[in-house]
Structure formats: C-alpha cells, structure tokens
Amino acid sequence: MPRLLALGAALTLACVLPAAPAAAQSYLAKPQVVGGNPGPAHNYVCPNVDAAGSALDCYLDAARHLYTMCRHVKSIEIIEHGYEQSEAGTNAAKSASCVDKQKLNIARPYQAALREATVSRQAVDALRSLNEYWMASLAALKWRAPESDDEYKQRTGTVNGDLEQRAGAIRAIVATVRERPAPSTSAAARDKKAPR
C-alpha cells in the first residue's frame, strides 16, 4: 500500500510539474500542429529566456532575437539580388513577410512586459521607446541608395547593441524600483490622520 501511495504521489507530481513552464509563459503563442508537425519544442520568440523567466526578460530577449532574424532574411535577399535589386518587384517579399510575422510574434510578450513594468512609469516609457525603436529598425532594414556595403552593415549592425543597452537600462530601472522598501501602512495612516 505505501508503494502505491508513493507511485500515486510521483505521478501527481509529474503531471503538475510540466504545467508550470506553460503557465509561466502564458503570454507566448502556443505551438500548433501543422501538417503533422508539432512545431518547435523550444521557445521560438525568446529562446534565451528559460520557462521561469519573466515577461519583461522574454520581451527584451525577443526584440534583439527577432530583429536579428529579419536582418538575416534581408541579408539573404541582398546576396540573391544585390543591393540595387533587393527591393525591386517581389524581391523584398521574404523580408516583408519576416517583419510582419515578427510584429505579430512580439505583440503578446510586449503587452505582458508592459504589465510587468507598471511598477515604474519610467520603465513603461522606456519600454515603449524601445518598442518604437525596434519597429523603426525593422523598417530601416531596407537598403538606401547610394549606401555602400560598409555603410549598410554599420547602420544595421549597431541595432542589436542599442537594443541591449536599452534593455539593460530598463532592467536597472525595474530592479531599482523593486529594491525600494514599500512605505509603511501605519506611517501612511498616521499622515492621513495628522491635523494640518
């Protein structure tokens, strides 16, 4: 009988533990089975954040990761067609599709990160600014005539560093606010009752 109880407890624990990562990242789209393929087993949107990571960490990782993916797609178009022809006709269809897809992929983590950052108005504003910069950077992946190869690579290559710097600032703001001691409720009540 004790063995049966131990087995039952182990099965119950095994059923409960796998549910924790899904609940922790509920803001991510669920993998769907398409044509018999179960989809990626790992987190595609923010691959450098584990299942216990916060929504803010996921968004900050996703901004850098998803920009890099579209930058690689654009690089392939440039290799295939050259700078001058990379935007001609349907040549830019792959990168346009990538940008549209990544905007959809990042929407839920962005909203979850905004909710998490509400501990500080400054953090929310910085997060919104980072998102605007990310969107503008995706739009700026297009080659601008008469840009040279080095100029293009310099312009598009600095974005990840900028995103990382902004992410570090946001993390610092949130950490500072969370470390601050909460005001004492008794002191707040005393201040309300004190005659002025």
Secondary structure, DSSP 8 states (H G I E B T S, - for coil): -HHHHHHHHHHHHHHHTTHHHHHHTTTS-----BTTB---SS-SSSTTS-TT--HHHHHHHHHHHHHHHHHHHHHHHHHHHHHHHTTSTTTTHHHHHHHHHHHHHHHHHHHHHHHHGGG-HHHHHHHHHHHHHHHHHHHTTS--TT--HHHHHHHHHSHHHHHHHHHHHHHHHHHHHHHS----HHHHHHHHHS--
